[in-house]
Structure formats: structure tokens, C-alpha cells
Amino acid sequence: MCSNSPFSAGNSEAGYALFAVLLISMIIMVISTAIAISVHERVRLAGEIRDRTDAYLKCHSAMNQMIYDVLTSTFTPTGLNVHGENGRSEFINLYGDPITVSEDVTVRLRDVSGMISPLFHPGYIRMLMTYVSKDTKKGNSFVDCLLDWQDRDDLKHLNGAESYEYRVAGSPYGPRNFYVQVPEEIMLVKGFEPGMFDKIKDDLAYWGTGTINFLTMSDRLLRAILRNDSVVDRIIAMRKNGVLTEKAFKDLTGIPSTERYIFGPSGWVRIEVTAKVGKAKDTLQAVIVKRETRDSPFMVTQWRS
């Protein structure tokens, strides 16, 4: 009599075979999935590298074009007239309004005299910080601390800080006792709040002529210095309509032209180019001085990438 027990030799071998097939299938699936993930990651990385390269090339190409446009243009009270090959002129503002060069590239140009420097304009930095923070004490304290940071003595200004105050605050450093080297250095000055620099950096320049051009100041900087919103609104409207001149500004504010206050671009132009391709972003910033030297038709005083 034959036995059909489930534990017979034939059924046992069939069970082992099925298990082996399932195990091999699982291993093949794992390997295939790993290969697919690896290929997908490589394609993603290749795409990112391509986008970064495209952004880099577009950024530098736009910068070269803008330098050429600045050098071959003529100044107006608030910007540049760029002369095209067909004889037509295109206006480019020097007060920081964004200019769309292409779908992926945006450019901002600033007349450096329409900005303020920690070297030349600590009083205007106080006004800007007061306007942004809505706190007069913060502006006064920062400027006194900035003066102590740059002077070589140990005599503290009224709201300032010398080496002793930094030690008491537990700071690992003290004042430089020399001029700041880059605008970002003001973040090290005692009492400077984190996050404030990002709010004011677009109006800060490190180097320039030391002059002030109100016609090319940003909306925010004009409001901080003039402290008259109705007058600033009229100035911005006139500038947008292309009719803002030295006389018009003087009639509105009573501020005369002096050696310090000029009413035309200084020849120092900050160019900031931003290119975005996919998730990649490249930014290039330069300060071009439209002044011929023995070796070059212009000077570059700053280049950041």
C-alpha cells in the first residue's frame, strides 16, 4: 500500500526547490532595485551638475555683457543709457530695481554713491538701522561700538564698547582697532543683532568715493534718511517716470549740491547677477569703476562669486 505522507522525500524536495526559487527571485529583485536606485541617483546628479554648469555659464556671460554695457553707455541722473547697434537706447536703472535679462537671469545695478559705507557713513548706518529696527537706542549703540571697533584708543564712546566690554561679554575677540575690511565684519561688533545684516546689506558698500547720491538711493534708504514718506513717495514716482533731476530733488527736499552730495552717478557701479537653472543658483557680484587707467579701460574693485 503506497503512502502519500506530506513528509515523503518527493514533497520535501519540491518544498526546498520552491524556497530556493523564491530566495533567488528576492535576491534578483533586491539587486535590480539597487541598480535602478543607483542609476536614478546618477541621472539626478548628472542633471544637477548640468544645471550648475548652465547657471555658472549664464551668470558669467551676463556679467560680461553688463560690464560691456556699463562701459559703452552714458550716464543719466538715475541710471544708464545703453546704446544698441540699431541706434536705439535702453535705460538701465542704478537704484537696484531688478532687470530681467532672460528667463533664467536677473541683474541688479547700484550706483555705489547711492549706498552707504561703514568707512564713510556711520551716521547714515545709524539712521538705516533705526528705521529697520524701529529702535533709536540700537542705532546709537551700534554706531558708537563701530567707532570704538575702528579707532586705536581704549577710550569708550558713550554707548560704545572697547576691549573690556568684549571680555566681560565673554567674547573671544576684541575690537580690531582699525578699519573694517569687509561689510560683513560689522556683524562682529558688540550689540549687532543676528539677522540685522540681512536686512540692511543691500544698501551697504565697502569702498567708493565717499560721496552721496540721493537720486540713486533705494526706497528704504531714502525713507531712513529723509524721514518724510510723502516726499519720498513723490521722489520715487518722479524717478519711475524718468523726470527726477537735481533741481526737482532740491525743490522737494531743500538739500543742495555740495562736494559730498552729488546728483549724478559716481562712476562706481555694483553689478549683481543671479542665474537660476532648475534647482541650481549662481550669483556673481562685482564693483566696476568706469575710469580708464594706463593698463585698462576700467577698474574692478570687488569681485565675489
ZAPA-513689 format. One record per residue: x, y, z of N, C-alpha, C, O, CB in turn. Coordinates in steps of 0.05 Angstrom, whole numbers, plus 5000, padded with zeros to 4 digits. Glycine has a CB too. Example, Ala and Ser with C-alpha at 12.3 -4.5 7.8 and 13.67 -1.06 7.14 Angstrom:
<kemars>
526448865156524649105156526449345156528549345169522649115181 525749555142527349795143525850015157526850235161528249885114 
</kemars>
This chain:
<kemars>
501749765000500050005000501850255000503550275017498150005024 501350434981503050674978502250874999499850915005502950794950 504251025008503751235028504051505014505951544999505751215052 502051685018502151965007502752165029501552385029499552034993 504452105048505052285070506352545060507952535042507052145090 505552775072506753025064509653045070511053225060505253255078 510652865086513452875094515152685077517452625084513852805123 513952585055515452405038517752555024517852795024513552275016 519652405013522052515001521452704978522752914975523952294992 519352624961518752784938517653064945518553264934516752654920 515853074964514753324973516853504986516753744983512353284991 518653375001520653535015522553674995523253904999522353355033 523253524974525053644954523653874939524854074932525953424934 521053834933519554044920519354294937519454514926516653944913 519054264963518954494981521554644982521554894981518254405009 523854494983526454624982526854774956528054994956528654414986 525954664934526254794908524655054906525655254897525354604885 522255044917520555284917521855504934521855734926517855224928 522955424957524255624975526755744961527155984963525155495001 528255574947530655664933529855864911531156064907532255434921 527655794896526855974874525956244885526556454874524555844859 524356234908523456484920525856654930525856894927521556424943 527856514942530156664952531756794930532557024932532056474968 532156634908533656744885532156974873533257184865534156524864 529456944871527757164860528057414876528157644866524857074858 528057374903528257614921530957744918531157994918527857524950 533057584915535757694912535957854886537058074885537957474912 534757744865534757874839533258144841534058344829533557694817 530958144855529358384858530858594873530858834866526758324872 532258514895533858704911536058824894536559064895535058564935 537458654879539658754862538558944841539759154835541158514849 536258864828535159034807534259304818534659514806532758894794 533059294843532259544855534659724862534559964858530659494881 536759594872539159754878540359874853541260104854541259574892 540359724831541459834806539760064797540760274787541559614785 537060034799535260244790535660504806535660724796532360154792 535960464833536360694851538960834844539161074843536360614880 541060664840543760774833543660934807544761154805545760554831 542260814787542060954761540561214764541261424753540760774740 538361204779536761444783538361664797538261894790534261374800 539961584817541561774832543761904814544262134815542861644856 544961724797546961834778545762024758546962224751548261594763 543361964748541962144730541262404743541562614732539362014719 540462384769539762634784542262804788542263044784538562564812 544562674796547062824799547962944773548963174773549162634811 547762794752548562894725546863144718547863334707548262674704 544263124725542463354720543263594736543163824726539663284725 543963554762544763774779547363904769547564144769545063674808 549263734761551763834750551264004725552464214721553763604744 549463904708548764044683547564314690548264524678546963884666 545664314709544364564717546264764730546165004724542064514737 548064664747550064834759551964954738552665194739551664684780 552664794719554464884697553065094681554165304674555364654679 550465044674548965244658548665504673548865714662546165124651 548065484700547665724716550265884717550266124715546765654744 552565734721555165864722555766014695556566244696557365654727 555265884673555966004647554066234641555066444632555665794625 551566204647549666434643550266664661550066894652546766334648 551066614685551766824704554166984694554167234694552366714732 556366844687558766984678558367114651559467324646561066784676 556766994633556167114608554667374612555267574599554566924590 552667374630551167614635552867834648552568064642548767554653 554667754665556467944678558268084657558568324657558267804699 559367924638561068044617559468234600560468444592562267824600 556968164594555268334578554568594593554668814581552668194571 554068574619553468814635555868994637555569244637552368734662 558268884641560669044642560969204616561569434616563168874647 560569064594560769194567558669414565559269634555560368984545 556169364574554069564572554769804590554270034581551369444581 555869764613556569984631558770154618558670404619557569884658 560770024606562970164595562270324569563570524563565269974589 560270224555559570354529557070524531556070624511559170144508 556170564556553670724560554371014568556671084573551870594581 552271174570552571444581550771464605548571344607551771654559 551671624625550171654650547871844647547972044632552071744672 545671784661543471974665543372034695544971904710540671854655 541672214705541672264734541172014751542072004774539572474739 539571824740538871594757539671324745538971114756535871594761 541171324722541871064711543671094687545371274686539370924702 543370904668545070894645543370874620541270754619546970644646 544271004599543170964572545070784556547270864549542671244557 544070544551545670354536544970374507542670354500545270054547 546970414490546570464462546770204446548770064447548570674451 544570134432544469884417545669924389546270154381541669784415 545969704375547169714348545269854328546169964308547669434338 542669854334540769974316540370274321538670404309538069844317 542070384339541870664345539970734368539870964377541170814321 538370544377536470584398537870554425539770404428534070394396 536870704445537970694472536070554491533670584489538570984482 537270404510535670274530536470374558538870384564535969964529 534570454574535170554601535570324621533870144622532970744610 537670344636538170144658538370304684540070484686540769974653 536770244704536770394729539170324746540270094744534170344744 540070514762542370464780541470484810543070544827544570674775 538870424815537970424843536970154852535570134872535670634845 537669944837537269674848534769534840534369304848537369684876 533069654824530669514814531569284796533269324779528669704799 530569044800531468814784530968844754528868944746530168554794 532868754738532668754709532768464699534668324705534968924696 530668384685530568104675532068094648531068204628527668014672 534367964648535867934623534767704606534567734582538867884630 534067494619532867264605531167114626530867204648535067064593 529966894618528266744635529766654660528566624682527066504621 532266604658533866494680535666694694536766624715535566264670 535966934683538067114693536767384701535167504686540167164672 537467474725536567734735538967904743540967794754534567704759 538968154738541168334744540168574760538068684755542568434717 541868654779541368904795543869074793546068984798540568844824 543469324787545669514786545269734806543069834810545969634757 547369804820547270024840549570214836551870134832547269914869 548870474836550970674838552070664867550470704886549870964831 554570624870555770594897555270844914555070824938558770534895 555071074901554571324916551671334926550971504943555071564899 549971154916547271134927547070924949544870864958545371054904 549370834959549570644981551170775003552270995000550770374972 551370645026552870755049554970565058554670315055550970825072 557170675069559470515076560070545106559870765116561870585059 560870325120561670355148564170515151564870615173562070075160 565670555129568070725130567471015129568671175143569970645107 565471095113564971375107562371475120562171715125564871415078 560371305125557771395132556571265157554371155155555871355109 557971255179556771135203554171255212552471125223558771145226 553971525208551471655216549071565199546871525210551771955212 549471515174547271415157546671125163544371045161548071445127 548670975171548170695180546470705205544670535208550770545185 546970895223545270915247542370975239540470855250546271145265 541971155220539271215211537870975198535570925203539271445190 539370825182538270585169537470375190535370255188540270465149 539270325209538670125230536370215247534670045255541170085247 536170475253533870575268531270535253529270465264534270875275 531370585227528970565210528070265209525770205210529470665182 530070085206529369805203528469685229526569525230531769645192 529869755251529269635277527069785293525869675312531769615294 526470035284524570205298525470265327523870305345521770075299 528170255331529270295358531670485356533770405346530070025371 531370725365533570925364535970835380538270885372532571195373 535570715403537770625420539570435406542070445409536770505446 538470245391540070055377541870185356544270105354538369845363 540870375342542470515322544670675335546970665326540770705306 544070825356546170975370548270805382550670865380544871145392 547470585395549370405407551270275387553670255391547970185423 550070195364551770065344553870255333556170175330549969955321 553070495326554970685314557270745334559570765325553570945306 556670785360558770825380560670585381563070615383557570895407 559470345381561070105381562770075356565069975357559269855385 561670155333563170145308565470335309567670275300561370215285 565070575320567270765322569470655341571870685335566271035333 568670525363570670405381572070175368574370115373569370325407 570670025351571869805337574069885318576069745314569669655321 573770135307575770225287577870405298580070425286574270365265 577370555320579370735329581570575345581070355353578170955348 583870705349586170565360586470615390588370515402588670645346 584770775402585070825431583170645447581570495436584471115437 583370665473581670505491579570675505578470595525583370365512 579070915494577071095505574371025493573971045469577871395500 572570945511569970845502568071085495567871275511568670665523 566671065473564571255467562271215486562171005499563671235437 560371395486558171385506556771115506556371005527556271605500 555971025483554570765481556270545468555270355458551970795465 558970595468560670415454561770175470560670115491562970565444 563870055460565069825473567969795465568569785441563469565466 569669785485572569735480573169455489571369295495574369945494 575769385492576669115498575369005523574568775524579669105500 575069175544573969085569571168985566570468775577574069315590 569569135551566669055548566468795532564668635538565169275533 568268745513568268485499568968255518567868045517570168495475 570968305535571868095554569568035574569067795579574368175570 568268235584566068195603563768045590562467875602565068465613 563368095564561167955550561967675542560367525531560468115525 564467595548565367325542566167285513566367055504563267125548 566667495499567467475471570267385468572067475484567067745457 570867205450573667105446575467305431577767255426573666845431 574367535424575967735410575268015420573268045435575367725379 576768205412576268485419576168655394576068545372578468595438 576068915397575869095374578369065355580469005365575569385382 577969095330580169085311582069315315584469285311579169075282 581069545323582569795326583769875299585969985297584869755346 582269815278582969905251580369895235578369795244585269725239 580569995210578170005194577169725188578669535185578670155168 574469695186573369435178574369365150574769535134570169435179 574669105145575769015120573668935099574168965075577568785125 571368845109569068785091566568865106566568875131569068475084 564368925092561869005106560968795126559868865147559669055085 561368535120560468325138561768335165560768215184560968055125 564068475167565468485193563868635214564268585238568168625189 561968795206560368945226558668755243557668825264558569155213 558268505234556768305250558268225275557168115293556168065233 560968285275562568215299562468435320563268395343565468175291 561468675312561368895331559368845353557168745348560669165316 560168905377558468845401555768975398555569215391559868945427 553668825404550968925403549568895376547268955374550969205411 551068815356549868785330548168525330549168305334551968765307 545568555325543768335328543868145304544068235281540868435331 543767885309543667685287541267735270539067785280543667395298 541567725244539367775226539168065216537968115195536767705239 540368255230540268535221541768575195540968735178541368715243 543968435192545668475168544168405143544368555123548268305170 542568195144541068115120538968325113538268345089539667845125 538068485133536068685128537268945115535869095102534668755153 539868985120540969245111543169205090544169405079542069395134 543968955084546368905068546169015039548069095027546968615066 543669025028543369115001543969414998544369504976540469064992 544069565020544669855019547569905029548270145031542670005036 549069695034551769735044553869695022553669505006552369545067 555769875021558069845003560569865021560570005041558070054980 562769745012565169765028566870005020567670165036566869515026 567270034994569170234984567670404963565670314952571670114972 568670644959567470814939568771084940571071114947564470844944 567271294932568371564931567871714957569071934961567171714907 566071614974565371764998563171964994562272085014567771895009 562271994970560172184964557372044966557171804968560472304935 555372214967552572114970550972214946550972454940551272204997 549572024933547772094911544972014918544271774917548671964884 543272204926540572144935538872034912536871894916539272384947 539572114887537872034864537871734859536071634846538772184840 540071594867540271314862540071144888540770904888542871254848 539071264909538671114934536170934931534370984916538371304958 536170714947533870544947531570684962531970874976534570274961 529170584957526770694970527170695001526670885014524270524963 528170465011528470445040530570635052530070765072529270155048 532770665038534870845048533971135047534571295065537470815031 532471205026531371485025529471535048529571745060529871524998 527771345055525871375077527371395103526571545121523871145078 529571245106531071245131532471515135532671605158533171015131 533471635114535071875116533272125116533572305133537171895094 531472145097529772375095527572385116526672605124528572395067 526572155124524572135145521972295138520872435155525672225172 521272285113518872415104517672245082518472275058519472715094 515772075089514771885069513372015046513571915023512871695083 511872235050510472365028512472475008511972454984508672585039 514672595017516772694999518072464984518472484960518872855014 518672244998519972014985518071894964518971814943520671805006 515471884970513571774950513671944925513571824903510771784962 513872204927514072374903516672334889516772334864513772674911 518872304904521472254891521471994875522371984853523772244912 520371774888520271514874518471524849519171414829519171304894 516271674851514471694828515871844805515671764782511871844836 517272064812518672214791520972054779521372064755519872474803 522271894795524471724785523371514766524571454746525971594808 521171394773519871194757519071304730519071174709517471064771 518171554730517271684705519571814690519171934669515171894712 522071794700524371904686524672204687525972314670524271814659 523472334707523672624708525072724733524872964739520872744706 526372544748527672634773530472754765532072614753528072394792 530873004773533373144768534373264794533073264814532973354746 536773384792537873514815536073744824535573774848540673624808 535073904805533374124812530774034825529874144845532774294787 529573824814527073724825527473614853525773664871525973494807 529673474858530273374884530773604904529773594927532673184884 532173804895532874034912530274184920529974284942534874224899 528474214901525974344906524274194926522874324942524374384880 524473934926522873774945524073754973522573754992522573494934 526673754974527973705000529573935011529973955035529873474997 530374124994532074345003534974265006536574435016531074445029 535774024999538573935002540074034978539473964955538673625004 542274194982543774304960545974114951546673924964544974574968 547074174928549374024917551874124931552374364932549574044887 553473944941556074014955558173814945557673644928555774014986 560573844957562673654950561973374959562773174947565373734963 560273354980559473094990556972994976556672754970559073105020 555073174972552473094959552673154929552773374921550173254972 552572934914552672964885549972864874548572714887554972794872 549272954850546672884839547072764811545872854791544773134838 548772564810549272414786550972174794552372184814550772594765 550871964778552471724784555371784788556471954774551971514763 556671634806559471684813561371554794563771624794559971584841 560471364777562271214760563070944773564270774760564771374754 562370914798562770654812560070504811558070594823563770694842 559970274797557570134793557769844804559569694797556770124763 555969774822555969494832553969334815551669414812555169484862 554969124804553368944787552968684801554868554810554768904758 550468604804549868344817548168184797545968264790548368384844 549267954790547867774770547167514784548767394798549767714745 544567434781543667184792542467014770540667104755541567234814 543466764767542466574747541266334761542566224779544666494727 538866254754537566024765536865834742535465904724535066094782 537865584745537165374726536265124742537965014756539565304707 533765054740532764834757533064914786532065124794534364574751 534364744802534764804830537464934834538165014857534564554846 539064964813541765084816541565394814539865504800543564984793 543265524830543265814831546165904832547765794848541665924855 546866104816549566214817549366514818547766634804551266124792 550966644835550866934839553667044836555566934846549667014866 553867264822556467394817556067694822554167814813557567334788 557967804838557768084844560468224839562568114846556868124874 560368454827562868604821562268904823560068994818563868534793 564369054831564269344830566169434808568569394809564969464858 564969574788566469664765566769964767564770114772565069584739 569170064763569670354763570070434734571970354721572070434781 568370604724568470694697570570914695569871154691565770784686 573070834697575271024697577670894683578570674692575971124726 578671014663580870894648583570924663584171134675581071024620 585070714662587870714673589770664650588970624627588170504696 592370664657594370614637594070334624594670294601597170654648 593170144640593169864631590369764624590069544613594369694652 588269914631585569804627583570034624583970254635584769624651 581469994608579470204605577570224629575870404630577770144580 577870054649576270064673577669924696579769794692573469934668 576669954720577769824743575669644756573269704755578870034764 576569424768574869244783575869264812578069174818574968954772 574169364830575069394858573869174876574669144899574169664869 571969014865570868794881569868584861568668644841568568894899 570368334869569368104853568667884872570367774885571468014831 566067804873565167594891563467394875561767474859563567714914 563967144881562266934869561266744890559766554883563866784847 
</kemars>
